[in-house]
Amino acid sequence: MGKVENGINGAITGTVGPSVFYKMYGKNYVRALPDEKKVKVKATPARLRQQQRLSLVTAFLKPFKDLVKITFASVTKGRAPYHTAQSLNMKNCIIGDTYPDQEIDYSKTLLSAGNLELPKQCSVKRKGTGLLFEWDDFDDIGTDTLVVAYLDHTQSWSKYHFTGIAKYEKSFYWEAHINEEPIRVWMAFRSHNQQDMSNSVYLGKV
């Protein structure tokens, strides 16, 4: 059953006949209820390809779900930042044109997106149980701050850190308490006022 908010002239929410009315991100929407008698759509090659692309990206982003709420916010309007992250990664990081021969190209993955410029040289290496990040700041005065993240070898959980380290400092040691298993690592920069991000850069498996 639907209800009318704010009196007779207000917006409807809920189910009315064959339609569902709802509000999302300040806008009112209506959609039809599914037709239970509708014939199941045939799984065409194109549909299977798209479903696999979505499945691959969803699995990749799942461990980073809390991170991308922040790191894609500056390039998102009218929807959740997670959906922006999903859309950009589906567009850029899937290789292979046919189902089921598709996979993620980690070198093209994004854990953040924005207008800030990345340093030209970014690298990471293991040091003890931590990670040493290094980069070149071409102007030596950059105040954007470093964001780092890694994906566990099982690809089921991640760890990230808004370090507060300014770009001009050119290096950061993260005592992440990692073991000997290989991990995938990314870095990015966030503006000092926290209103913008750089695109992330994948630093490889270490």
C-alpha positions in Angstrom: 0.0 0.0 0.0 1.3 3.4 -0.9 1.1 6.5 1.3 1.1 10.3 0.5 3.7 12.4 2.2 2.9 16.0 3.2 -0.8 15.8 2.4 -2.8 15.4 -0.8 -0.3 17.3 -2.9 2.7 15.5 -1.6 4.8 12.7 -3.1 3.6 9.1 -3.1 5.7 6.3 -1.6 5.0 2.6 -1.7 3.0 0.4 -4.0 0.0 1.6 -5.9 -1.5 -0.9 -8.3 1.1 -2.2 -10.6 3.6 0.6 -9.7 6.1 1.2 -7.0 6.8 4.9 -5.9 10.0 5.7 -4.0 12.5 8.4 -3.3 16.3 8.2 -3.8 18.9 11.0 -3.4 16.1 13.6 -3.1 14.3 12.6 -6.3 11.0 10.8 -6.7 10.9 7.7 -8.9 8.3 5.2 -10.1 8.9 1.7 -11.5 6.6 -1.1 -12.5 6.2 -4.2 -10.5 7.7 -7.3 -12.1 5.4 -9.4 -14.2 5.4 -12.8 -12.7 4.0 -14.3 -15.9 6.7 -12.7 -18.1 8.8 -15.2 -20.0 12.3 -15.5 -18.8 14.7 -13.5 -20.9 17.1 -15.7 -22.9 20.7 -15.6 -21.8 22.2 -14.2 -25.1 26.0 -14.0 -25.5 25.8 -10.2 -25.0 23.8 -10.6 -21.8 26.2 -13.2 -20.4 29.2 -11.0 -21.3 27.6 -8.0 -19.4 26.7 -10.1 -16.4 30.2 -11.4 -16.1 31.7 -7.9 -16.4 29.4 -6.8 -13.6 30.2 -9.8 -11.5 33.9 -9.4 -11.9 33.8 -5.7 -10.9 31.4 -6.3 -8.0 33.8 -8.9 -6.6 36.8 -6.6 -7.0 35.1 -3.6 -5.3 33.5 -5.6 -2.4 36.5 -5.4 -0.1 36.8 -1.6 -0.8 33.2 -0.7 -0.4 33.8 1.7 2.5 36.8 3.3 0.8 35.1 4.1 -2.5 32.2 5.9 -0.7 34.9 8.6 0.1 37.2 8.4 -2.9 34.6 8.6 -5.6 32.4 11.2 -3.9 33.9 14.2 -5.7 33.1 12.8 -9.1 29.6 11.6 -8.2 26.3 13.4 -8.6 22.8 12.0 -8.1 23.8 8.5 -7.2 26.0 6.6 -4.8 29.8 6.9 -5.2 30.0 3.1 -5.2 28.0 3.1 -8.5 30.4 5.5 -10.0 33.3 3.3 -9.0 31.5 0.3 -10.5 30.7 2.1 -13.7 34.3 3.4 -14.3 35.9 0.1 -13.5 33.5 -1.8 -15.8 34.4 0.6 -18.6 38.2 0.5 -18.1 39.5 -2.6 -16.4 37.9 -5.6 -18.0 39.9 -7.4 -20.7 38.5 -10.1 -23.0 35.5 -9.5 -25.3 33.6 -12.8 -25.0 32.0 -14.7 -22.2 33.5 -16.5 -20.2 37.0 -15.3 -21.3 37.0 -12.0 -19.4 39.1 -11.0 -16.5 40.2 -7.9 -14.6 43.3 -6.0 -15.7 44.5 -4.7 -12.3 46.8 -2.1 -13.9 43.6 -0.3 -15.1 41.6 -0.6 -11.9 40.5 2.5 -10.0 40.1 2.9 -6.3 39.6 6.7 -6.5 38.9 9.3 -9.2 39.2 13.0 -9.4 41.1 16.0 -10.8 44.3 16.0 -8.8 47.5 15.2 -10.6 49.5 12.2 -9.6 53.3 12.3 -9.3 55.2 11.0 -12.3 57.0 8.2 -10.4 55.2 6.2 -7.8 56.5 2.9 -6.3 56.1 0.5 -3.4 58.3 -2.2 -1.9 58.2 -4.4 1.1 60.3 -3.4 4.2 60.0 -5.7 7.1 56.3 -6.2 7.8 55.4 -2.9 6.2 55.3 -1.1 2.9 57.6 1.7 1.8 55.9 4.1 -0.7 58.0 6.6 -2.7 57.2 9.2 -5.4 58.6 12.3 -7.0 56.9 15.6 -6.3 57.9 17.8 -9.3 57.1 21.1 -7.6 58.2 20.2 -4.0 55.3 22.1 -2.5 52.4 19.8 -3.0 50.0 19.7 0.0 47.8 16.9 -1.3 47.9 14.0 1.1 48.6 10.3 0.5 46.0 7.5 0.5 47.2 3.9 0.4 45.4 0.6 0.1 46.1 -3.1 -0.4 44.1 -6.2 -1.3 44.9 -9.4 0.6 46.1 -12.4 -1.4 42.7 -14.1 -0.9 41.1 -11.0 -2.5 38.4 -11.2 0.2 39.5 -8.2 2.4 41.5 -5.0 2.1 43.2 -2.4 4.3 43.5 1.3 3.5 45.0 4.3 5.2 44.4 8.1 4.8 47.9 8.9 5.9 48.0 12.7 6.2 51.4 12.6 4.6 51.8 15.5 2.2 53.0 15.0 -1.4 56.1 17.1 -0.9 57.4 14.6 1.7 58.0 12.1 -1.2 57.9 8.9 0.9 55.9 7.1 3.5 56.5 3.9 5.5 53.3 2.0 6.4 53.6 -0.5 9.2 50.8 -2.6 7.8 51.8 -5.8 9.6 51.7 -7.8 6.4 52.9 -11.5 6.2 54.8 -13.2 3.4 51.7 -13.7 1.2 51.6 -11.4 -2.0 49.3 -8.4 -1.9 48.1 -5.9 -4.5 48.8 -2.3 -3.7 47.4 1.1 -4.8 48.1 4.7 -3.9 46.3 8.1 -4.6 46.3 11.6 -3.3 43.5 13.6 -1.6 43.3 17.4 -1.6 44.2 19.2 1.7 40.6 20.4 2.0 39.3 16.8 1.4 37.1 17.9 -1.5 39.0 16.2 -4.4 41.0 13.1 -5.2 43.5 12.0 -7.8 42.9 8.9 -9.8 44.5 6.0 -8.0 47.5 4.2 -9.4 48.0 0.4 -9.2 51.6 -0.3 -8.0 51.5 -4.0 -8.6 51.7 -7.2 -6.6 54.4 -7.3 -3.9 
